[in-house]
Amino acid sequence: MNIDWIEGAGTVATVAGAAILGYGLARIGATLLGELRNAIFARVAQTAIRSVALNVFQHLLKLDLSFHLSRQTGGLSRAIDRGTKGISFVLSSMIFHILPITLEIGMVCGILTYNYGLPFALVTIGTMAGYSVFTIKTTAWRTQFRKDANKADNTAATIAVDSLINYEAVKYFNNEPYQAKIYDNALKKYESASIKIASSLALLNSGQNIIFSSALTGIMFMAAHGVTSGTLSVGDLVLVNQLLFQLSVPLNFLGTVYRELRQSLLDMETLFNLQKVNVSIVDKPNAPPLLLSKGEIKFENVTFGYHPDRPILKNATFTIPGGQKCAVVGPSGSGKSTILRLLFRFYDIQQGRIFIDGQDIRDVSLEDLRQKIGVVPQDTPLFNDSIRHNIRYGRMDATDQEVQKAAERAKIDKLIKDLPDGYETRVGERGMMISGGEKQRLAVSRLILKNAPIMFFDEATSALDTHTEQLLMQNINSIVREQEHTSVFIAHRLRTILDSDKIIVLKGGNMAEEGTHGDLISKNGIYAGMWRAQETLELVEDEENALRKEEEDIKSKANL
């Protein structure tokens, strides 16, 4: 018989070459498809993360002031960050890991059952069951360590953010060691929890390995017995071994995925719990807009306290006339600033009613109500952005010319233009790079730009010198008079409210006196006492300033 060895060798080479080429193409294809899968999934995951993060952020902005006053910003931002990252892991785990691993385990069990009978399949299923139960129970036990670590992480982040935001206070009182100590204490708690997480992970991995190795040993004994009895071949023994090893990869990976999945779900739970916080200040269904005519504000038997057992306003009744300048004065803690917070509906009152032109503010649109009230707060909040942006925040669609005009009327335009970067000068974190008086004038600029029909000035000139205060008050008064705005001045310095159409004096959570400056002086009551005390103090200060100036003049002449 003649055999063409050359032709046979060529066929073998062709087959081998084709197999190698196919293997290479398969590897390339698998890699390309995997990367394509990641690219497609990235869009899905990031869209989901964006949607959830936006919803949580919008919900946080809707929550009432009491929530934000009791929250710690550093921990809150860290919880949002961890929660959004957890979303991506959960989505990728469900689609790319859990489903394929489940399919792979099912196929291995099917092959073992079909080729080698039920005992092999039962051992495999028992192994997976024991592995899964151990993994789930141990991971549930480890969850508390993760919660402790997250809590310590939030605390450390809060301390760090608070310390950096209040940098000046830390420096003023030389408390750098104290801040470092409490930060280190939080880090110690995080360190302790992290060590427990790592130690328990070692226990989990060891247990998983013991379960799988024991099952592998048992099933290899079964296969070896089959070989010795002649029911199985050596090739079957190798196949069973490889199938079980093939099963070890997804099982180990499944344990890791489950562990990380629990952690991600825990982080997401914190995130979604934020969305479950009820918004207490809400619109009534189909709430109409606020219809203004004069802008008269009326408090009728209003009782309110930040804590129910400590009321600030007690059955308070008074009226702020529309289109006029009204002042609210009184001792500290009498409820002056609370009036603004209630009118703006940062809080809802416990009893009574608040009206604007005869409309209960709880019956009208919340957005429209706040749009028609402008505020210069006692503590001016500024963004770490340019001066132009901080003024434009009063009305985001304002032009540069309108921004500049508002700054001119607030008596700060000249100062801004003298800065190297002008209106593009950044004010720093919470406006720390500018003075208190400049902050207040920026706040007044915002208010002027907003041009709301009802204006509140809560100690709006407390950080200004007397000359600048007088000029600014002249401008504010001209705006109020020209446009017939309802303006409410909450003030401690009584000289700034002498020309008010009405002065309301609060004491003990209720109105004690009302009238013009002259009326209240003639009554010789609470207001008159406050006036005499301030005049005496200011007279002493004026005399001290005059003496100081005289001494400086004498020294300067002596030096000459």
RAKA-V211972 format. One record per pair of residues at least 12 apart in sequence whose C-alpha atoms are under 6 Angstrom apart, sorted by the first residue. I is the first residue (numbers start at 1). GAP is how many residues later the second one is. Records with the same first field share a line. If there is no record, write none. Layout:
# RAKA-V211972
I: GAP  GAP
This chain:
# RAKA-V211972
45: 43
49: 35
56: 219
63: 216
64: 282
65: 281
74: 83  84  87
75: 79  82  83
80: 191
82: 185
83: 184  185  188
86: 178
101: 149
109: 12
145: 48  52
149: 41  44
152: 34  37  38
156: 27  30
223: 14
287: 77  78
288: 76  77
289: 75  76  79
290: 74  79
294: 28  29
295: 27  62  191
296: 24  25  26  60  61
297: 22  23  58  59
298: 21  56  57
299: 18  19  55
300: 17  52  53
301: 14  15  16  51
302: 13  14  49  50
303: 12  47  48
304: 45  46
312: 23  197
313: 196
314: 195  196
316: 194
322: 164
323: 161  162  163
324: 162
325: 162  175  176
326: 162  174  175  176  177
327: 161  162  163  176
328: 162  175  176  177
329: 162  176
330: 175  176
334: 172  173  174  175
372: 80  81
373: 79  81  82
374: 73  78  81
375: 80  81
376: 67  81  82  84
377: 81
378: 80  81
382: 48  49
383: 47
384: 43  44  45
385: 41
386: 38  39  40
387: 36  37  38
388: 35
391: 54  55
394: 52  55  56
395: 55
406: 39  42  43
407: 38
410: 31  35
436: 27
437: 26  27
453: 32
454: 31  32  33
455: 32
456: 31  32
457: 32
458: 32
459: 31  32
498: 19
502: 13  14
503: 12  13
